[in-house]
Amino acid sequence: MTEEASKRYEEIQSKIEKSISPYITVKISMPEGVDKEAFLKLENNPKFIESLKKYAKKWLKQKISSKF
């Protein structure tokens, strides 16, 4: 598969995945004063990911309730 075809395949696959199970990708800059290795490990830490999901849900609920 050519590089162009591979990129196109990944784009289509991502669209399908998002329509079946929506998700977002967020870039978080490393805060000053933290260990780089520990910070990078957060990306694959299930507890950290779950904390972010809970925070996102809480934040969205507050945004919705503040409209009324």
mmJSON file of the N, C-alpha and C atoms, coordinates in Angstrom:
{"data_MODEL":{"atom_site":{
"group_PDB":["ATOM","ATOM","ATOM","ATOM","ATOM","ATOM","ATOM","ATOM","ATOM","ATOM","ATOM","ATOM","ATOM","ATOM","ATOM","ATOM","ATOM","ATOM","ATOM","ATOM","ATOM","ATOM","ATOM","ATOM","ATOM","ATOM","ATOM","ATOM","ATOM","ATOM","ATOM","ATOM","ATOM","ATOM","ATOM","ATOM","ATOM","ATOM","ATOM","ATOM","ATOM","ATOM","ATOM","ATOM","ATOM","ATOM","ATOM","ATOM","ATOM","ATOM","ATOM","ATOM","ATOM","ATOM","ATOM","ATOM","ATOM","ATOM","ATOM","ATOM","ATOM","ATOM","ATOM","ATOM","ATOM","ATOM","ATOM","ATOM","ATOM","ATOM","ATOM","ATOM","ATOM","ATOM","ATOM","ATOM","ATOM","ATOM","ATOM","ATOM","ATOM","ATOM","ATOM","ATOM","ATOM","ATOM","ATOM","ATOM","ATOM","ATOM","ATOM","ATOM","ATOM","ATOM","ATOM","ATOM","ATOM","ATOM","ATOM","ATOM","ATOM","ATOM","ATOM","ATOM","ATOM","ATOM","ATOM","ATOM","ATOM","ATOM","ATOM","ATOM","ATOM","ATOM","ATOM","ATOM","ATOM","ATOM","ATOM","ATOM","ATOM","ATOM","ATOM","ATOM","ATOM","ATOM","ATOM","ATOM","ATOM","ATOM","ATOM","ATOM","ATOM","ATOM","ATOM","ATOM","ATOM","ATOM","ATOM","ATOM","ATOM","ATOM","ATOM","ATOM","ATOM","ATOM","ATOM","ATOM","ATOM","ATOM","ATOM","ATOM","ATOM","ATOM","ATOM","ATOM","ATOM","ATOM","ATOM","ATOM","ATOM","ATOM","ATOM","ATOM","ATOM","ATOM","ATOM","ATOM","ATOM","ATOM","ATOM","ATOM","ATOM","ATOM","ATOM","ATOM","ATOM","ATOM","ATOM","ATOM","ATOM","ATOM","ATOM","ATOM","ATOM","ATOM","ATOM","ATOM","ATOM","ATOM","ATOM","ATOM","ATOM","ATOM","ATOM","ATOM","ATOM","ATOM","ATOM","ATOM","ATOM","ATOM","ATOM","ATOM"],
"id":[1,2,3,4,5,6,7,8,9,10,11,12,13,14,15,16,17,18,19,20,21,22,23,24,25,26,27,28,29,30,31,32,33,34,35,36,37,38,39,40,41,42,43,44,45,46,47,48,49,50,51,52,53,54,55,56,57,58,59,60,61,62,63,64,65,66,67,68,69,70,71,72,73,74,75,76,77,78,79,80,81,82,83,84,85,86,87,88,89,90,91,92,93,94,95,96,97,98,99,100,101,102,103,104,105,106,107,108,109,110,111,112,113,114,115,116,117,118,119,120,121,122,123,124,125,126,127,128,129,130,131,132,133,134,135,136,137,138,139,140,141,142,143,144,145,146,147,148,149,150,151,152,153,154,155,156,157,158,159,160,161,162,163,164,165,166,167,168,169,170,171,172,173,174,175,176,177,178,179,180,181,182,183,184,185,186,187,188,189,190,191,192,193,194,195,196,197,198,199,200,201,202,203,204],
"type_symbol":["N","C","C","N","C","C","N","C","C","N","C","C","N","C","C","N","C","C","N","C","C","N","C","C","N","C","C","N","C","C","N","C","C","N","C","C","N","C","C","N","C","C","N","C","C","N","C","C","N","C","C","N","C","C","N","C","C","N","C","C","N","C","C","N","C","C","N","C","C","N","C","C","N","C","C","N","C","C","N","C","C","N","C","C","N","C","C","N","C","C","N","C","C","N","C","C","N","C","C","N","C","C","N","C","C","N","C","C","N","C","C","N","C","C","N","C","C","N","C","C","N","C","C","N","C","C","N","C","C","N","C","C","N","C","C","N","C","C","N","C","C","N","C","C","N","C","C","N","C","C","N","C","C","N","C","C","N","C","C","N","C","C","N","C","C","N","C","C","N","C","C","N","C","C","N","C","C","N","C","C","N","C","C","N","C","C","N","C","C","N","C","C","N","C","C","N","C","C","N","C","C","N","C","C"],
"label_atom_id":["N","CA","C","N","CA","C","N","CA","C","N","CA","C","N","CA","C","N","CA","C","N","CA","C","N","CA","C","N","CA","C","N","CA","C","N","CA","C","N","CA","C","N","CA","C","N","CA","C","N","CA","C","N","CA","C","N","CA","C","N","CA","C","N","CA","C","N","CA","C","N","CA","C","N","CA","C","N","CA","C","N","CA","C","N","CA","C","N","CA","C","N","CA","C","N","CA","C","N","CA","C","N","CA","C","N","CA","C","N","CA","C","N","CA","C","N","CA","C","N","CA","C","N","CA","C","N","CA","C","N","CA","C","N","CA","C","N","CA","C","N","CA","C","N","CA","C","N","CA","C","N","CA","C","N","CA","C","N","CA","C","N","CA","C","N","CA","C","N","CA","C","N","CA","C","N","CA","C","N","CA","C","N","CA","C","N","CA","C","N","CA","C","N","CA","C","N","CA","C","N","CA","C","N","CA","C","N","CA","C","N","CA","C","N","CA","C","N","CA","C","N","CA","C","N","CA","C","N","CA","C","N","CA","C","N","CA","C"],
"label_alt_id":[null,null,null,null,null,null,null,null,null,null,null,null,null,null,null,null,null,null,null,null,null,null,null,null,null,null,null,null,null,null,null,null,null,null,null,null,null,null,null,null,null,null,null,null,null,null,null,null,null,null,null,null,null,null,null,null,null,null,null,null,null,null,null,null,null,null,null,null,null,null,null,null,null,null,null,null,null,null,null,null,null,null,null,null,null,null,null,null,null,null,null,null,null,null,null,null,null,null,null,null,null,null,null,null,null,null,null,null,null,null,null,null,null,null,null,null,null,null,null,null,null,null,null,null,null,null,null,null,null,null,null,null,null,null,null,null,null,null,null,null,null,null,null,null,null,null,null,null,null,null,null,null,null,null,null,null,null,null,null,null,null,null,null,null,null,null,null,null,null,null,null,null,null,null,null,null,null,null,null,null,null,null,null,null,null,null,null,null,null,null,null,null,null,null,null,null,null,null,null,null,null,null,null,null],
"label_comp_id":["MET","MET","MET","THR","THR","THR","GLU","GLU","GLU","GLU","GLU","GLU","ALA","ALA","ALA","SER","SER","SER","LYS","LYS","LYS","ARG","ARG","ARG","TYR","TYR","TYR","GLU","GLU","GLU","GLU","GLU","GLU","ILE","ILE","ILE","GLN","GLN","GLN","SER","SER","SER","LYS","LYS","LYS","ILE","ILE","ILE","GLU","GLU","GLU","LYS","LYS","LYS","SER","SER","SER","ILE","ILE","ILE","SER","SER","SER","PRO","PRO","PRO","TYR","TYR","TYR","ILE","ILE","ILE","THR","THR","THR","VAL","VAL","VAL","LYS","LYS","LYS","ILE","ILE","ILE","SER","SER","SER","MET","MET","MET","PRO","PRO","PRO","GLU","GLU","GLU","GLY","GLY","GLY","VAL","VAL","VAL","ASP","ASP","ASP","LYS","LYS","LYS","GLU","GLU","GLU","ALA","ALA","ALA","PHE","PHE","PHE","LEU","LEU","LEU","LYS","LYS","LYS","LEU","LEU","LEU","GLU","GLU","GLU","ASN","ASN","ASN","ASN","ASN","ASN","PRO","PRO","PRO","LYS","LYS","LYS","PHE","PHE","PHE","ILE","ILE","ILE","GLU","GLU","GLU","SER","SER","SER","LEU","LEU","LEU","LYS","LYS","LYS","LYS","LYS","LYS","TYR","TYR","TYR","ALA","ALA","ALA","LYS","LYS","LYS","LYS","LYS","LYS","TRP","TRP","TRP","LEU","LEU","LEU","LYS","LYS","LYS","GLN","GLN","GLN","LYS","LYS","LYS","ILE","ILE","ILE","SER","SER","SER","SER","SER","SER","LYS","LYS","LYS","PHE","PHE","PHE"],
"label_asym_id":["A","A","A","A","A","A","A","A","A","A","A","A","A","A","A","A","A","A","A","A","A","A","A","A","A","A","A","A","A","A","A","A","A","A","A","A","A","A","A","A","A","A","A","A","A","A","A","A","A","A","A","A","A","A","A","A","A","A","A","A","A","A","A","A","A","A","A","A","A","A","A","A","A","A","A","A","A","A","A","A","A","A","A","A","A","A","A","A","A","A","A","A","A","A","A","A","A","A","A","A","A","A","A","A","A","A","A","A","A","A","A","A","A","A","A","A","A","A","A","A","A","A","A","A","A","A","A","A","A","A","A","A","A","A","A","A","A","A","A","A","A","A","A","A","A","A","A","A","A","A","A","A","A","A","A","A","A","A","A","A","A","A","A","A","A","A","A","A","A","A","A","A","A","A","A","A","A","A","A","A","A","A","A","A","A","A","A","A","A","A","A","A","A","A","A","A","A","A","A","A","A","A","A","A"],
"label_entity_id":["1","1","1","1","1","1","1","1","1","1","1","1","1","1","1","1","1","1","1","1","1","1","1","1","1","1","1","1","1","1","1","1","1","1","1","1","1","1","1","1","1","1","1","1","1","1","1","1","1","1","1","1","1","1","1","1","1","1","1","1","1","1","1","1","1","1","1","1","1","1","1","1","1","1","1","1","1","1","1","1","1","1","1","1","1","1","1","1","1","1","1","1","1","1","1","1","1","1","1","1","1","1","1","1","1","1","1","1","1","1","1","1","1","1","1","1","1","1","1","1","1","1","1","1","1","1","1","1","1","1","1","1","1","1","1","1","1","1","1","1","1","1","1","1","1","1","1","1","1","1","1","1","1","1","1","1","1","1","1","1","1","1","1","1","1","1","1","1","1","1","1","1","1","1","1","1","1","1","1","1","1","1","1","1","1","1","1","1","1","1","1","1","1","1","1","1","1","1","1","1","1","1","1","1"],
"label_seq_id":[1,1,1,2,2,2,3,3,3,4,4,4,5,5,5,6,6,6,7,7,7,8,8,8,9,9,9,10,10,10,11,11,11,12,12,12,13,13,13,14,14,14,15,15,15,16,16,16,17,17,17,18,18,18,19,19,19,20,20,20,21,21,21,22,22,22,23,23,23,24,24,24,25,25,25,26,26,26,27,27,27,28,28,28,29,29,29,30,30,30,31,31,31,32,32,32,33,33,33,34,34,34,35,35,35,36,36,36,37,37,37,38,38,38,39,39,39,40,40,40,41,41,41,42,42,42,43,43,43,44,44,44,45,45,45,46,46,46,47,47,47,48,48,48,49,49,49,50,50,50,51,51,51,52,52,52,53,53,53,54,54,54,55,55,55,56,56,56,57,57,57,58,58,58,59,59,59,60,60,60,61,61,61,62,62,62,63,63,63,64,64,64,65,65,65,66,66,66,67,67,67,68,68,68],
"pdbx_PDB_ins_code":[null,null,null,null,null,null,null,null,null,null,null,null,null,null,null,null,null,null,null,null,null,null,null,null,null,null,null,null,null,null,null,null,null,null,null,null,null,null,null,null,null,null,null,null,null,null,null,null,null,null,null,null,null,null,null,null,null,null,null,null,null,null,null,null,null,null,null,null,null,null,null,null,null,null,null,null,null,null,null,null,null,null,null,null,null,null,null,null,null,null,null,null,null,null,null,null,null,null,null,null,null,null,null,null,null,null,null,null,null,null,null,null,null,null,null,null,null,null,null,null,null,null,null,null,null,null,null,null,null,null,null,null,null,null,null,null,null,null,null,null,null,null,null,null,null,null,null,null,null,null,null,null,null,null,null,null,null,null,null,null,null,null,null,null,null,null,null,null,null,null,null,null,null,null,null,null,null,null,null,null,null,null,null,null,null,null,null,null,null,null,null,null,null,null,null,null,null,null,null,null,null,null,null,null],
"Cartn_x":[0.846,0.0,0.896,0.575,1.373,1.143,2.028,1.908,0.616,0.291,-0.932,-2.172,-2.185,-3.308,-3.413,-2.285,-2.263,-2.849,-2.485,-3.027,-4.532,-4.969,-6.408,-7.17,-6.595,-7.207,-7.352,-6.308,-6.34,-7.399,-7.539,-8.551,-9.958,-10.196,-11.509,-11.781,-10.788,-10.937,-11.26,-10.601,-10.845,-12.271,-12.752,-14.128,-15.142,-14.884,-15.786,-15.781,-14.597,-14.487,-15.212,-15.032,-15.675,-17.192,-17.693,-19.145,-19.743,-18.989,-19.465,-19.295,-18.136,-17.821,-17.069,-17.81,-17.177,-16.083,-15.044,-13.941,-13.269,-12.484,-11.685,-10.233,-9.358,-7.934,-7.52,-6.897,-6.516,-5.008,-4.381,-2.95,-2.8,-2.044,-1.791,-0.29,0.058,1.475,1.988,3.236,3.84,4.036,3.48,3.669,5.124,5.541,6.905,7.041,8.203,8.506,8.043,7.58,7.183,8.173,8.242,9.127,8.579,9.415,8.979,8.499,9.243,8.879,7.542,7.351,6.092,4.931,5.167,4.129,3.72,4.698,4.404,3.66,3.893,3.201,1.707,1.304,-0.112,-0.988,-0.409,-1.161,-1.77,-1.11,-1.587,-2.052,-2.302,-2.718,-4.246,-4.858,-6.328,-6.974,-6.346,-6.918,-6.91,-5.832,-5.745,-6.799,-6.93,-7.92,-9.327,-9.619,-10.931,-11.18,-10.143,-10.275,-10.615,-9.973,-10.27,-11.693,-12.157,-13.539,-14.523,-14.284,-15.177,-15.164,-13.983,-13.882,-14.628,-14.473,-15.157,-16.677,-17.16,-18.603,-19.096,-18.364,-18.717,-18.713,-17.706,-17.568,-18.729,-19.074,-20.174,-21.51,-21.73,-22.966,-23.071,-21.952,-21.957,-22.237,-21.676,-21.896,-23.361,-23.973,-25.373,-26.268,-26.011,-26.859,-26.675,-25.531,-25.318,-26.055,-26.493,-27.255,-28.664,-29.139,-30.527,-30.61],
"Cartn_y":[-1.168,0.0,1.237,2.202,3.42,4.26,5.194,6.059,6.874,7.368,8.153,7.297,6.081,5.175,4.804,4.637,4.305,5.447,6.685,7.844,7.948,7.724,7.791,6.709,5.52,4.415,4.783,5.364,5.769,6.839,7.785,8.834,8.225,7.313,6.675,5.831,5.087,4.255,5.125,6.26,7.174,7.705,8.063,8.563,7.493,6.271,5.165,4.953,4.909,4.719,5.833,7.08,8.205,8.162,7.657,7.589,6.46,5.402,4.278,4.582,5.046,5.357,6.692,7.812,9.128,9.323,10.027,10.355,11.619,12.217,13.383,13.107,13.782,13.699,15.061,15.088,16.343,16.353,17.466,17.629,18.388,17.823,18.464,18.732,19.994,20.349,19.915,19.504,19.068,20.277,20.213,21.318,21.408,22.603,22.784,22.079,21.52,20.925,19.49,18.847,17.441,16.569,15.323,14.363,14.012,14.168,13.929,12.5,11.533,10.127,9.82,10.315,10.096,10.749,11.954,12.66,11.883,11.397,10.673,9.359,8.76,7.512,7.723,8.947,9.232,8.882,8.973,8.701,7.303,6.359,4.974,4.53,5.496,5.186,5.186,4.007,3.921,4.787,4.897,5.723,7.207,7.634,9.019,9.291,8.388,8.546,8.603,7.741,7.729,9.047,9.579,10.877,11.98,11.956,12.956,12.816,11.577,11.356,11.926,11.658,12.165,13.693,14.276,15.732,16.313,15.7,16.181,16.122,15.044,14.891,15.979,16.205,17.222,18.604,18.888,20.181,20.422,19.385,19.518,19.726,19.014,19.195,20.62,21.18,22.549,23.542,23.304,24.193,24.173,22.992,22.863,23.539,23.325,23.909,25.424,25.944,27.392,28.138,27.406,28.039,28.377,27.708,27.915,28.805],
"Cartn_z":[0.0,0.0,0.0,-0.849,-0.902,0.35,0.578,1.759,1.693,0.507,0.331,0.607,0.103,0.33,1.807,2.449,3.871,4.704,4.379,5.084,4.88,3.666,3.346,4.11,4.175,4.916,6.392,6.972,8.384,8.627,7.695,7.825,7.826,6.896,6.796,8.032,8.475,9.667,10.883,11.011,12.129,12.093,10.915,10.785,11.179,10.772,11.124,12.627,13.232,14.68,15.435,14.999,15.679,15.537,14.428,14.275,15.109,15.317,16.129,17.606,17.971,19.362,19.399,19.499,19.429,20.479,20.074,20.971,20.492,21.365,20.989,21.36,20.692,20.999,21.517,22.68,23.317,23.532,23.199,23.462,24.769,25.69,26.973,27.065,27.169,27.298,28.657,28.684,29.938,30.849,32.058,33.001,33.454,33.79,34.301,35.638,35.862,37.147,37.333,36.257,36.38,35.62,36.03,35.388,34.002,32.99,31.61,31.411,31.905,31.726,32.392,33.61,34.328,33.579,33.068,32.317,31.077,30.317,29.084,29.344,30.495,30.843,31.09,31.382,31.635,30.427,29.245,28.021,28.011,28.658,28.675,30.063,30.948,32.305,32.39,32.572,32.594,33.676,34.842,35.912,35.518,34.879,34.426,33.361,32.398,31.328,31.917,32.873,33.521,34.256,34.901,35.578,34.587,33.434,32.404,31.887,31.714,31.271,32.277,33.565,34.618,34.636,34.486,34.477,33.278,32.11,30.902,31.092,31.677,31.914,32.867,33.959,34.934,34.28,33.499,32.845,31.879,31.09,30.134,30.842,31.947,32.71,33.239,33.71,34.214,33.098,31.913,30.767,30.366,30.343,29.955,30.972,32.254,33.291,33.387,32.986,33.048,31.938,30.91,29.816,30.261,31.284,31.727,32.902],
"occupancy":[1.0,1.0,1.0,1.0,1.0,1.0,1.0,1.0,1.0,1.0,1.0,1.0,1.0,1.0,1.0,1.0,1.0,1.0,1.0,1.0,1.0,1.0,1.0,1.0,1.0,1.0,1.0,1.0,1.0,1.0,1.0,1.0,1.0,1.0,1.0,1.0,1.0,1.0,1.0,1.0,1.0,1.0,1.0,1.0,1.0,1.0,1.0,1.0,1.0,1.0,1.0,1.0,1.0,1.0,1.0,1.0,1.0,1.0,1.0,1.0,1.0,1.0,1.0,1.0,1.0,1.0,1.0,1.0,1.0,1.0,1.0,1.0,1.0,1.0,1.0,1.0,1.0,1.0,1.0,1.0,1.0,1.0,1.0,1.0,1.0,1.0,1.0,1.0,1.0,1.0,1.0,1.0,1.0,1.0,1.0,1.0,1.0,1.0,1.0,1.0,1.0,1.0,1.0,1.0,1.0,1.0,1.0,1.0,1.0,1.0,1.0,1.0,1.0,1.0,1.0,1.0,1.0,1.0,1.0,1.0,1.0,1.0,1.0,1.0,1.0,1.0,1.0,1.0,1.0,1.0,1.0,1.0,1.0,1.0,1.0,1.0,1.0,1.0,1.0,1.0,1.0,1.0,1.0,1.0,1.0,1.0,1.0,1.0,1.0,1.0,1.0,1.0,1.0,1.0,1.0,1.0,1.0,1.0,1.0,1.0,1.0,1.0,1.0,1.0,1.0,1.0,1.0,1.0,1.0,1.0,1.0,1.0,1.0,1.0,1.0,1.0,1.0,1.0,1.0,1.0,1.0,1.0,1.0,1.0,1.0,1.0,1.0,1.0,1.0,1.0,1.0,1.0,1.0,1.0,1.0,1.0,1.0,1.0,1.0,1.0,1.0,1.0,1.0,1.0],
"B_iso_or_equiv":[0.0,0.0,0.0,0.0,0.0,0.0,0.0,0.0,0.0,0.0,0.0,0.0,0.0,0.0,0.0,0.0,0.0,0.0,0.0,0.0,0.0,0.0,0.0,0.0,0.0,0.0,0.0,0.0,0.0,0.0,0.0,0.0,0.0,0.0,0.0,0.0,0.0,0.0,0.0,0.0,0.0,0.0,0.0,0.0,0.0,0.0,0.0,0.0,0.0,0.0,0.0,0.0,0.0,0.0,0.0,0.0,0.0,0.0,0.0,0.0,0.0,0.0,0.0,0.0,0.0,0.0,0.0,0.0,0.0,0.0,0.0,0.0,0.0,0.0,0.0,0.0,0.0,0.0,0.0,0.0,0.0,0.0,0.0,0.0,0.0,0.0,0.0,0.0,0.0,0.0,0.0,0.0,0.0,0.0,0.0,0.0,0.0,0.0,0.0,0.0,0.0,0.0,0.0,0.0,0.0,0.0,0.0,0.0,0.0,0.0,0.0,0.0,0.0,0.0,0.0,0.0,0.0,0.0,0.0,0.0,0.0,0.0,0.0,0.0,0.0,0.0,0.0,0.0,0.0,0.0,0.0,0.0,0.0,0.0,0.0,0.0,0.0,0.0,0.0,0.0,0.0,0.0,0.0,0.0,0.0,0.0,0.0,0.0,0.0,0.0,0.0,0.0,0.0,0.0,0.0,0.0,0.0,0.0,0.0,0.0,0.0,0.0,0.0,0.0,0.0,0.0,0.0,0.0,0.0,0.0,0.0,0.0,0.0,0.0,0.0,0.0,0.0,0.0,0.0,0.0,0.0,0.0,0.0,0.0,0.0,0.0,0.0,0.0,0.0,0.0,0.0,0.0,0.0,0.0,0.0,0.0,0.0,0.0,0.0,0.0,0.0,0.0,0.0,0.0],
"pdbx_formal_charge":[null,null,null,null,null,null,null,null,null,null,null,null,null,null,null,null,null,null,null,null,null,null,null,null,null,null,null,null,null,null,null,null,null,null,null,null,null,null,null,null,null,null,null,null,null,null,null,null,null,null,null,null,null,null,null,null,null,null,null,null,null,null,null,null,null,null,null,null,null,null,null,null,null,null,null,null,null,null,null,null,null,null,null,null,null,null,null,null,null,null,null,null,null,null,null,null,null,null,null,null,null,null,null,null,null,null,null,null,null,null,null,null,null,null,null,null,null,null,null,null,null,null,null,null,null,null,null,null,null,null,null,null,null,null,null,null,null,null,null,null,null,null,null,null,null,null,null,null,null,null,null,null,null,null,null,null,null,null,null,null,null,null,null,null,null,null,null,null,null,null,null,null,null,null,null,null,null,null,null,null,null,null,null,null,null,null,null,null,null,null,null,null,null,null,null,null,null,null,null,null,null,null,null,null],
"auth_seq_id":[1,1,1,2,2,2,3,3,3,4,4,4,5,5,5,6,6,6,7,7,7,8,8,8,9,9,9,10,10,10,11,11,11,12,12,12,13,13,13,14,14,14,15,15,15,16,16,16,17,17,17,18,18,18,19,19,19,20,20,20,21,21,21,22,22,22,23,23,23,24,24,24,25,25,25,26,26,26,27,27,27,28,28,28,29,29,29,30,30,30,31,31,31,32,32,32,33,33,33,34,34,34,35,35,35,36,36,36,37,37,37,38,38,38,39,39,39,40,40,40,41,41,41,42,42,42,43,43,43,44,44,44,45,45,45,46,46,46,47,47,47,48,48,48,49,49,49,50,50,50,51,51,51,52,52,52,53,53,53,54,54,54,55,55,55,56,56,56,57,57,57,58,58,58,59,59,59,60,60,60,61,61,61,62,62,62,63,63,63,64,64,64,65,65,65,66,66,66,67,67,67,68,68,68],
"auth_comp_id":["MET","MET","MET","THR","THR","THR","GLU","GLU","GLU","GLU","GLU","GLU","ALA","ALA","ALA","SER","SER","SER","LYS","LYS","LYS","ARG","ARG","ARG","TYR","TYR","TYR","GLU","GLU","GLU","GLU","GLU","GLU","ILE","ILE","ILE","GLN","GLN","GLN","SER","SER","SER","LYS","LYS","LYS","ILE","ILE","ILE","GLU","GLU","GLU","LYS","LYS","LYS","SER","SER","SER","ILE","ILE","ILE","SER","SER","SER","PRO","PRO","PRO","TYR","TYR","TYR","ILE","ILE","ILE","THR","THR","THR","VAL","VAL","VAL","LYS","LYS","LYS","ILE","ILE","ILE","SER","SER","SER","MET","MET","MET","PRO","PRO","PRO","GLU","GLU","GLU","GLY","GLY","GLY","VAL","VAL","VAL","ASP","ASP","ASP","LYS","LYS","LYS","GLU","GLU","GLU","ALA","ALA","ALA","PHE","PHE","PHE","LEU","LEU","LEU","LYS","LYS","LYS","LEU","LEU","LEU","GLU","GLU","GLU","ASN","ASN","ASN","ASN","ASN","ASN","PRO","PRO","PRO","LYS","LYS","LYS","PHE","PHE","PHE","ILE","ILE","ILE","GLU","GLU","GLU","SER","SER","SER","LEU","LEU","LEU","LYS","LYS","LYS","LYS","LYS","LYS","TYR","TYR","TYR","ALA","ALA","ALA","LYS","LYS","LYS","LYS","LYS","LYS","TRP","TRP","TRP","LEU","LEU","LEU","LYS","LYS","LYS","GLN","GLN","GLN","LYS","LYS","LYS","ILE","ILE","ILE","SER","SER","SER","SER","SER","SER","LYS","LYS","LYS","PHE","PHE","PHE"],
"auth_asym_id":["A","A","A","A","A","A","A","A","A","A","A","A","A","A","A","A","A","A","A","A","A","A","A","A","A","A","A","A","A","A","A","A","A","A","A","A","A","A","A","A","A","A","A","A","A","A","A","A","A","A","A","A","A","A","A","A","A","A","A","A","A","A","A","A","A","A","A","A","A","A","A","A","A","A","A","A","A","A","A","A","A","A","A","A","A","A","A","A","A","A","A","A","A","A","A","A","A","A","A","A","A","A","A","A","A","A","A","A","A","A","A","A","A","A","A","A","A","A","A","A","A","A","A","A","A","A","A","A","A","A","A","A","A","A","A","A","A","A","A","A","A","A","A","A","A","A","A","A","A","A","A","A","A","A","A","A","A","A","A","A","A","A","A","A","A","A","A","A","A","A","A","A","A","A","A","A","A","A","A","A","A","A","A","A","A","A","A","A","A","A","A","A","A","A","A","A","A","A","A","A","A","A","A","A"],
"auth_atom_id":["N","CA","C","N","CA","C","N","CA","C","N","CA","C","N","CA","C","N","CA","C","N","CA","C","N","CA","C","N","CA","C","N","CA","C","N","CA","C","N","CA","C","N","CA","C","N","CA","C","N","CA","C","N","CA","C","N","CA","C","N","CA","C","N","CA","C","N","CA","C","N","CA","C","N","CA","C","N","CA","C","N","CA","C","N","CA","C","N","CA","C","N","CA","C","N","CA","C","N","CA","C","N","CA","C","N","CA","C","N","CA","C","N","CA","C","N","CA","C","N","CA","C","N","CA","C","N","CA","C","N","CA","C","N","CA","C","N","CA","C","N","CA","C","N","CA","C","N","CA","C","N","CA","C","N","CA","C","N","CA","C","N","CA","C","N","CA","C","N","CA","C","N","CA","C","N","CA","C","N","CA","C","N","CA","C","N","CA","C","N","CA","C","N","CA","C","N","CA","C","N","CA","C","N","CA","C","N","CA","C","N","CA","C","N","CA","C","N","CA","C","N","CA","C","N","CA","C","N","CA","C","N","CA","C","N","CA","C"],
"pdbx_PDB_model_num":[1,1,1,1,1,1,1,1,1,1,1,1,1,1,1,1,1,1,1,1,1,1,1,1,1,1,1,1,1,1,1,1,1,1,1,1,1,1,1,1,1,1,1,1,1,1,1,1,1,1,1,1,1,1,1,1,1,1,1,1,1,1,1,1,1,1,1,1,1,1,1,1,1,1,1,1,1,1,1,1,1,1,1,1,1,1,1,1,1,1,1,1,1,1,1,1,1,1,1,1,1,1,1,1,1,1,1,1,1,1,1,1,1,1,1,1,1,1,1,1,1,1,1,1,1,1,1,1,1,1,1,1,1,1,1,1,1,1,1,1,1,1,1,1,1,1,1,1,1,1,1,1,1,1,1,1,1,1,1,1,1,1,1,1,1,1,1,1,1,1,1,1,1,1,1,1,1,1,1,1,1,1,1,1,1,1,1,1,1,1,1,1,1,1,1,1,1,1,1,1,1,1,1,1]
}}}
